Amino acid sequence: MNIRNLSLASLITFGISMFLLACEDSSSNGPDYSAESSSSSQSAALASSGDNANLQSSSSETGNTQNEPQSSGSNAKNVPSSSSAAQCYKDGMAKVTLKNVENINIVCPNSMTYYNWDLQIFYKCEGSALIEIDMAPCDIGELASSSSVATSTAKYGTLQDARDGKSYKTIEIGGKTWMAENLNFSKSSDGSIVLDSTFCYDDIPANCEKYGRLYQEDEAIKACPDGWRIPTDEEWSALRDAVKFAYGMDDANAPLRAVGVWEDKVSATNASGFSALPAGYRAKTGQCDGEGTKAYFWGESSMLYYGWILSKQYELDKESLIRGYYAYSIRCISK
């Protein structure tokens, strides 16, 4: 555990923008969230009058460098370290997860806990002292293997695929039931169904367990189990809009993304429980790309099939071209 002295003198001018992601336990009396945008930038403000906690960040355009979190409690003091520093950070341990935050002011005492993903530090108050614990995220492979790292508020169902016995989590969003994991089916246990044009990323079998399989169009059409199908364009759009309406965040993808598996410092809270994984894609040349940074899912539009992209650049948007020989992930939706 690293415990740092935090002084009032270092609490000086804060920057002009703020971006944070909230992973709030629904049973807690956490902070209220509000979002506002300007013509030059988007920002999110977090305030908790009950816990007397304020968090601010400065834009990189100001030229400020990242500062240490500060405690303005008048009786701030160091607290002896504990063995908890050895553990890794899992989603849900903190009530608030911060990203791209450069200056933080946490006033102790308060009952909140915070995790700064960029600095990999877990914060909490013990009395009037702000405690910092160096805590890296848990192993990415471990987090991704379940295909679902969700907040405690997600309520999952189960889909049992009778063809091969595999089970998948399901989640209801916007009145529709979706698979909350990528499909990983290639052939039935009795050999009566075989899908040929399905792939593991980079042809590594472990990636099928980690991300699910990648399907070319011809096989994607018939890949979902009985009672399930490829989502339509309208259903993908409704999913995106339902999440934006429910969580009201500047980054509408954050509540869709699984935590701990996305690169490029993208925001990820998985508040919706959808657990999108950056499984990338396989091009018609056989080369794979986008692992860690992009998710591609099949969608249907008037019997034509398009990819739906989720990445740092795309807010769950539809590709403009049909790429039938590209291989994408599948999230089936209940009929």
Phi, psi and omega in degrees: 000129174261124179243122185246143174286133184240123187248151176294331185297334182276356178276085183246209187298130178265163182283193191254350181223160183214138178220117179217158180242134184257127174242080191263129173292125185295342181271355184265164174264063185284185184285160172274150181241141172218150182232144176214154182227156175237176182291337183259338182200165175248144180217158176232138182246135177242131177222140177222091182292328181292325181259000178055045181242131177232136179233133180222154176221154179252145181290149177295342179292340181282345181085001179288147175263164185289129181258164177286147173300149185234148174244124181260012175298135186292339182248031182300140180205163178282147177239140181306144181287163178230172182286354184293347181297341183283342184281161178258163185273130174243146179304136180102344178292327178254147175286333180227129175251128185251141173221150179054037180252125186260321180236128182234135174237110178247121182264119178261151004275151167203166186263005183280159168233148186225151172227123177265107186294323182292315180275346182057052179231134177260130183244143171203158177263137168238099189067232180266003182260137176268121182259134178244131179236117175294121187209102178289153175301152179297159185313127185298320179299320179295318181293320185282337186299331179277352184059014183200109174240098192243164174289164184291347182275347181289132179245109187263148167256190181225135172248121176258117180277109184294343184289321181228002176084358180290148177247145179227145172286149175233158182215141177263124179224125179061032178082002179244148178259120182248153165292136178260013175219156177285142180296141178224061181240135176228328177204152180282160183298327181269002177078007182283338179236124178226125176256120186275316188270059174234149190218153166265145180303128182058021179060029178258114184306325181298333180288335174292323177289327183282316188244351194084179183267161174253131189240135167284163189306312185303323180275329180299323183300327184247017187276331185290148178289169179304136180087001181228160183203172174291134179293149175278168176302319181298323181287323174296317179296319180294323176300311180301314183291324179295320179291319178298319181292320185287325188247343171052044183255152178301317177264098184292346179279338185305315180290348179268336188275136170297148184271139171090003184237356182263137176265194180062015179056036178283155180283141181208115176241338184053032182299331181281341184084002182293328172061048180294132180252143178280072186278352180069204182208167174244123180283169181294342177282348183098353178278144178252148181206160173093001179299131179089345186232340185220146171238134176237129180235147177283140174222153184247138178220104179052048178070011171251153188236129182233158172273143172249126190255138173232118182202187177294328183270338187241133178266074183041075186236159185273138173294151181273344183242149172277126182233071187299332181267001169277152181246126184236170175285163178233130166243107180284153177237146183291138179290000000 
